[in-house]
Amino acid sequence: MSAFNRLLVADFKQFFRDRTAVFFTFAFPILFMVIFGFVFSGGDNVSYDIGLVNNDESQVGVAISQAVNQVTIFKVTEGELNDSLDMLRDGRFRAVVVIPADIQSKISQGEPADIAVYYDPSQTTSSQVILSVLRELINETNRQLTQAPVLLQLAGQSIQTRELSNIDYLVPGILAMSVLFLGLFGAVPLVQWREKQVLKRFGATPIHRSTIVSSQVAYRLALAVVQALIIILVAYFIFHVQVVGSWLVMLGLVVLGTLTFVSIGYVAVSRARTVEGAMPIIQLIQFPMLFLSGIFFPVDFIPGFMRPIVTAVPLTYLGDALRQTMVNATPLHSLAIDMAVLAGWLVVCMALAIRFFRWE
């Protein structure tokens, strides 16, 4: 058996003996996906508890009350104003709708009537949804009261060939995160060997340094492919997520991404003397990429002054490429640009690692 094969087998044996490493390589991404998958897959059944105070039992007041009760995402509880506001402050209601006592008379006289909506602005997401639904409900009620025909209306048309859920967009992000972790932390064993002078002892053997590095890289690539397949299979069987693009291209992106982040990891720890010194450097690189690459939320949410960072980090391009390939999502960049940027990072960082990596 060649030295490369012996090193590769030794890497795998060491990996499977380390239960923590096995957990964070395979179980952690699956657990992460399952938790978020169940959270996001329940989006179609979302509902909000709201209070309704009807101070006008006229025909108009009753019609508005019935319209609010018919909104499927609302669980409506009718009551008095003070009691309803207390429940809003306690967090049991997300909003309270108040129909004024004089709404019938004002509408009869052609005057505008205000329907008050009390809400908690700290509940950003729920308040935005509730207010949007209520505005549309009031607009529809206005059209019915004025008996004016609706000449123009929006008809939403998806550009996707099939309906996609939130988990469909989340899985490529989880896969990109897993590649990031696997790649960056792939350099830690070499730091550990350096600290324990294992690399120095290797230097006294006929084994070439390139053989040591290539066995480590091949071991990481094998783990990355297995990890990707497990993530996709779990996503398919539990959440029915399908790869709409080419499996070959997707696996190629996993390999390219792993090589890129392994090379970045080697550069990051090239001068670190100990594992304790290497870990903060890796984490300093890892966290900005996780939150400024758009793998978990749209880059439109990121402030404009931080966009140059989004454009610079390689995880942005890996996540974009995986989304295009897996769910045919609208691209940030073309697939060719994504792959070119990742390849550029790979070449530059590998050259820097060869130049500056300390073996002893």
C-alpha positions as CSV (number, residue, x, y, z in Angstrom):
1,M,0.0,0.0,0.0
2,S,1.4,3.4,-1.0
3,A,2.2,6.1,1.6
4,F,-0.8,8.2,0.3
5,N,-3.3,5.4,0.9
6,R,-1.9,4.6,4.3
7,L,-2.2,8.3,5.3
8,L,-5.7,8.4,3.9
9,V,-6.8,5.3,5.8
10,A,-5.2,6.7,9.0
11,D,-7.2,10.0,8.5
12,F,-10.5,8.2,8.3
13,K,-9.7,5.9,11.3
14,Q,-8.8,8.9,13.4
15,F,-12.0,10.8,12.2
16,F,-14.4,8.0,13.1
17,R,-12.8,7.5,16.5
18,D,-13.5,11.2,17.3
19,R,-17.3,11.2,18.0
20,T,-17.3,15.0,18.3
21,A,-15.9,15.3,14.8
22,V,-18.4,12.8,13.4
23,F,-21.3,14.7,15.1
24,F,-20.3,18.1,13.7
25,T,-19.6,16.7,10.3
26,F,-22.8,14.7,9.7
27,A,-25.3,15.0,12.6
28,F,-25.0,18.8,13.2
29,P,-26.0,19.9,9.6
30,I,-28.8,17.4,9.6
31,L,-30.1,18.6,13.0
32,F,-29.8,22.2,11.8
33,M,-31.8,21.5,8.7
34,V,-34.5,19.4,10.5
35,I,-35.1,22.2,13.1
36,F,-35.2,25.0,10.6
37,G,-37.1,22.8,8.1
38,F,-39.9,22.1,10.5
39,V,-40.0,25.8,11.5
40,F,-40.2,27.0,7.9
41,S,-42.3,24.1,6.5
42,G,-45.1,25.2,8.9
43,G,-45.3,28.6,7.1
44,D,-48.5,27.6,5.3
45,N,-50.3,27.0,8.6
46,V,-49.3,30.2,10.3
47,S,-51.9,32.0,12.3
48,Y,-52.1,35.1,14.5
49,D,-54.3,35.7,17.6
50,I,-56.0,39.1,17.3
51,G,-58.6,40.9,19.3
52,L,-61.7,42.5,17.8
53,V,-63.7,45.3,19.4
54,N,-66.9,46.2,17.6
55,N,-68.4,49.4,18.9
56,D,-71.0,49.7,16.1
57,E,-73.6,46.9,15.6
58,S,-74.9,48.5,12.4
59,Q,-74.8,46.7,9.0
60,V,-71.4,48.2,8.2
61,G,-69.9,47.3,11.6
62,V,-71.2,43.7,11.4
63,A,-69.9,43.4,7.8
64,I,-66.4,44.5,8.8
65,S,-66.5,42.2,11.8
66,Q,-67.5,39.2,9.6
67,A,-64.8,40.1,7.1
68,V,-62.1,40.1,9.8
69,N,-63.3,36.7,11.2
70,Q,-63.1,35.2,7.7
71,V,-59.4,35.9,7.3
72,T,-57.9,32.4,7.5
73,I,-54.6,33.4,9.2
74,F,-56.5,35.2,12.0
75,K,-57.8,33.7,15.2
76,V,-60.2,36.4,16.3
77,T,-61.5,36.9,19.8
78,E,-64.1,39.6,20.3
79,G,-64.2,41.5,23.5
80,E,-64.0,44.9,25.3
81,L,-61.3,47.4,24.4
82,N,-59.5,47.5,27.8
83,D,-59.5,43.7,28.1
84,S,-58.2,43.3,24.6
85,L,-55.4,45.9,25.0
86,D,-54.3,44.1,28.2
87,M,-54.1,40.8,26.3
88,L,-52.0,42.6,23.6
89,R,-49.6,44.0,26.2
90,D,-49.3,40.5,27.8
91,G,-48.4,39.0,24.4
92,R,-51.6,36.9,24.0
93,F,-52.7,39.0,21.0
94,R,-50.7,40.2,18.1
95,A,-53.1,43.0,17.3
96,V,-56.4,44.5,18.3
97,V,-58.8,45.9,15.7
98,V,-61.3,48.5,16.9
99,I,-64.4,49.4,14.9
100,P,-65.6,52.9,15.9
101,A,-69.2,53.5,17.1
102,D,-70.0,56.1,14.5
103,I,-68.8,54.2,11.4
104,Q,-72.2,53.8,9.9
105,S,-73.2,57.4,10.2
106,K,-69.8,58.7,8.9
107,I,-70.0,56.5,5.8
108,S,-73.6,57.6,5.2
109,Q,-72.5,61.2,5.2
110,G,-69.5,60.4,2.9
111,E,-67.0,61.1,5.6
112,P,-63.9,58.9,6.2
113,A,-64.0,56.7,9.3
114,D,-60.8,55.4,11.0
115,I,-60.6,51.7,12.1
116,A,-57.9,51.6,14.8
117,V,-55.4,48.8,14.9
118,Y,-53.3,48.5,18.0
119,Y,-50.1,46.4,17.6
120,D,-46.7,45.9,19.1
121,P,-44.0,47.3,16.8
122,S,-41.3,45.1,18.5
123,Q,-43.0,42.1,16.8
124,T,-41.7,43.2,13.4
125,T,-42.6,40.3,11.2
126,S,-46.1,39.5,12.6
127,S,-47.1,43.2,12.7
128,Q,-46.1,43.7,9.1
129,V,-48.1,40.7,8.0
130,I,-51.2,41.6,10.0
131,L,-51.2,45.3,8.9
132,S,-50.8,44.3,5.3
133,V,-53.7,41.8,5.5
134,L,-55.9,44.4,7.2
135,R,-55.1,47.1,4.7
136,E,-56.1,44.8,1.9
137,L,-59.3,43.8,3.8
138,I,-60.2,47.5,4.3
139,N,-59.5,48.3,0.6
140,E,-61.8,45.4,-0.4
141,T,-64.5,46.6,2.0
142,N,-64.2,50.2,0.5
143,R,-64.7,48.8,-3.0
144,Q,-67.8,46.9,-1.8
145,L,-69.3,49.9,-0.1
146,T,-68.8,52.3,-3.0
147,Q,-70.0,49.7,-5.5
148,A,-67.2,50.8,-7.8
149,P,-66.1,48.1,-10.3
150,V,-62.5,46.8,-10.0
151,L,-60.9,47.4,-13.4
152,L,-57.3,46.5,-12.5
153,Q,-56.0,43.8,-10.2
154,L,-52.8,42.0,-9.6
155,A,-52.4,38.3,-10.7
156,G,-49.3,36.8,-9.3
157,Q,-47.4,34.5,-11.6
158,S,-44.4,32.5,-10.4
159,I,-41.4,32.2,-12.7
160,Q,-40.5,28.8,-11.1
161,T,-41.6,25.7,-12.9
162,R,-42.8,24.3,-9.6
163,E,-43.9,25.7,-6.2
164,L,-40.9,26.1,-3.9
165,S,-41.2,26.3,-0.1
166,N,-38.8,28.1,2.3
167,I,-37.0,24.8,3.0
168,D,-36.2,24.5,-0.7
169,Y,-34.1,27.7,-0.4
170,L,-32.7,26.8,3.0
171,V,-31.1,23.5,2.1
172,P,-28.5,24.9,-0.4
173,G,-27.5,27.4,2.3
174,I,-27.1,24.6,4.9
175,L,-25.0,22.6,2.3
176,A,-22.8,25.7,1.7
177,M,-22.4,26.2,5.5
178,S,-21.3,22.5,5.8
179,V,-18.8,22.9,3.1
180,L,-17.5,26.0,4.8
181,F,-17.0,24.3,8.1
182,L,-15.5,21.1,6.6
183,G,-13.1,23.1,4.5
184,L,-11.9,25.7,7.1
185,F,-11.4,23.3,9.9
186,G,-9.6,20.9,7.5
187,A,-6.3,22.7,8.3
188,V,-6.6,22.2,12.1
189,P,-5.1,18.6,12.0
190,L,-1.9,19.9,10.4
191,V,-1.6,22.5,13.1
192,Q,-2.1,19.8,15.7
193,W,0.6,17.7,14.0
194,R,2.9,20.7,13.9
195,E,2.3,21.4,17.6
196,K,3.1,17.8,18.5
197,Q,6.1,17.7,16.1
198,V,4.5,14.9,14.1
199,L,5.3,16.9,10.9
200,K,8.9,17.2,12.0
201,R,9.1,13.4,12.4
202,F,7.4,13.0,9.0
203,G,10.3,15.0,7.6
204,A,12.7,12.3,8.7
205,T,10.8,9.7,6.5
206,P,10.8,9.3,2.7
207,I,7.2,10.6,2.7
208,H,7.0,13.9,0.7
209,R,5.1,16.9,2.1
210,S,2.8,16.9,-0.9
211,T,1.7,13.4,-0.1
212,I,0.7,14.4,3.4
213,V,-1.3,17.4,2.1
214,S,-2.9,15.6,-0.8
215,S,-4.1,12.8,1.6
216,Q,-5.6,15.3,3.9
217,V,-7.4,17.1,1.0
218,A,-8.6,13.8,-0.5
219,Y,-10.0,12.8,2.9
220,R,-11.8,16.1,3.2
221,L,-13.2,15.8,-0.3
222,A,-14.6,12.3,0.4
223,L,-16.2,13.6,3.6
224,A,-17.7,16.6,1.8
225,V,-19.3,14.4,-0.9
226,V,-20.7,12.0,1.6
227,Q,-22.0,14.9,3.8
228,A,-23.7,16.5,0.8
229,L,-25.4,13.3,-0.2
230,I,-26.7,12.7,3.3
231,I,-28.0,16.3,3.6
232,I,-29.8,16.1,0.2
233,L,-31.3,12.6,0.9
234,V,-32.6,13.7,4.3
235,A,-34.0,16.9,2.8
236,Y,-35.7,14.8,0.0
237,F,-37.2,12.1,2.3
238,I,-38.3,14.4,5.1
239,F,-39.1,17.7,3.4
240,H,-39.5,16.5,-0.3
241,V,-36.8,18.9,-1.5
242,Q,-35.7,17.9,-5.0
243,V,-32.6,18.8,-7.0
244,V,-34.0,20.3,-10.2
245,G,-30.6,20.9,-11.8
246,S,-27.6,18.7,-12.6
247,W,-26.4,16.4,-9.9
248,L,-23.0,16.3,-11.5
249,V,-22.7,20.1,-11.4
250,M,-23.9,20.2,-7.8
251,L,-21.3,17.6,-6.7
252,G,-18.7,19.6,-8.7
253,L,-19.6,22.7,-6.8
254,V,-19.2,20.8,-3.5
255,V,-15.8,19.7,-4.5
256,L,-14.7,23.1,-5.8
257,G,-16.1,24.8,-2.6
258,T,-14.3,22.3,-0.4
259,L,-11.0,22.8,-2.1
260,T,-11.5,26.6,-1.9
261,F,-12.2,26.6,1.8
262,V,-9.5,24.1,2.6
263,S,-7.0,26.4,0.9
264,I,-8.4,29.4,2.8
265,G,-8.0,27.4,6.0
266,Y,-4.4,26.5,5.2
267,V,-3.6,30.2,4.7
268,A,-5.4,31.2,7.9
269,V,-3.4,28.8,10.1
270,S,-0.1,29.0,8.1
271,R,1.7,30.8,10.9
272,A,-0.3,29.6,13.9
273,R,1.8,27.7,16.5
274,T,-0.9,25.9,18.4
275,V,-4.5,24.7,17.8
276,E,-5.7,27.3,20.4
277,G,-4.1,30.0,18.3
278,A,-5.6,28.7,15.1
279,M,-9.2,28.4,16.2
280,P,-9.8,32.1,16.8
281,I,-8.4,32.9,13.4
282,I,-10.7,30.4,11.7
283,Q,-13.7,31.6,13.6
284,L,-12.8,35.2,12.7
285,I,-13.1,34.2,9.1
286,Q,-16.1,31.9,9.5
287,F,-18.6,34.1,11.2
288,P,-18.6,37.1,8.8
289,M,-19.1,34.7,5.9
290,L,-22.0,33.0,7.6
291,F,-23.9,36.2,8.1
292,L,-22.8,38.3,5.1
293,S,-23.1,35.8,2.3
294,G,-26.8,35.5,1.9
295,I,-27.0,31.8,2.5
296,F,-29.7,32.1,5.1
297,F,-31.4,35.4,4.2
298,P,-31.5,37.6,1.1
299,V,-28.6,40.0,0.6
300,D,-31.1,42.8,0.1
301,F,-31.5,42.8,3.9
302,I,-27.8,43.7,4.3
303,P,-27.0,47.5,4.6
304,G,-25.5,49.1,1.5
305,F,-22.2,50.0,3.2
306,M,-21.6,46.2,3.9
307,R,-22.3,45.1,0.3
308,P,-18.6,45.1,-0.6
309,I,-18.0,42.4,2.0
310,V,-20.9,40.4,0.5
311,T,-19.3,40.7,-2.9
312,A,-15.8,39.7,-1.6
313,V,-16.5,36.6,0.5
314,P,-16.4,33.3,-1.5
315,L,-19.3,31.8,0.4
316,T,-21.6,34.2,-1.4
317,Y,-20.7,32.6,-4.7
318,L,-20.9,29.0,-3.4
319,G,-24.4,29.6,-1.9
320,D,-25.6,31.4,-5.1
321,A,-24.3,28.6,-7.3
322,L,-25.8,25.8,-5.2
323,R,-29.2,27.6,-5.2
324,Q,-29.1,28.0,-8.9
325,T,-28.3,24.3,-9.4
326,M,-30.5,22.8,-6.8
327,V,-33.7,24.9,-6.9
328,N,-33.2,27.0,-10.0
329,A,-33.3,30.2,-7.9
330,T,-32.9,33.7,-9.4
331,P,-29.1,34.2,-9.5
332,L,-27.0,36.9,-8.0
333,H,-24.3,36.1,-10.6
334,S,-24.1,33.7,-13.5
335,L,-22.9,30.2,-12.7
336,A,-19.8,30.8,-14.7
337,I,-18.9,33.8,-12.5
338,D,-19.6,31.9,-9.3
339,M,-17.3,29.1,-10.3
340,A,-14.6,31.5,-11.6
341,V,-14.5,33.5,-8.3
342,L,-14.3,30.3,-6.3
343,A,-11.5,29.0,-8.5
344,G,-9.7,32.3,-8.2
345,W,-9.8,32.1,-4.4
346,L,-8.6,28.5,-4.6
347,V,-5.6,29.4,-6.8
348,V,-4.6,32.5,-4.8
349,C,-4.9,30.9,-1.4
350,M,-3.2,27.7,-2.4
351,A,-0.2,29.8,-3.7
352,L,-0.1,31.7,-0.4
353,A,-0.4,28.5,1.6
354,I,2.5,26.9,-0.3
355,R,4.6,30.1,0.2
356,F,3.9,30.8,3.9
357,F,2.8,27.5,5.6
358,R,5.1,26.7,8.4
359,W,5.9,23.0,8.8
360,E,7.8,23.1,12.1
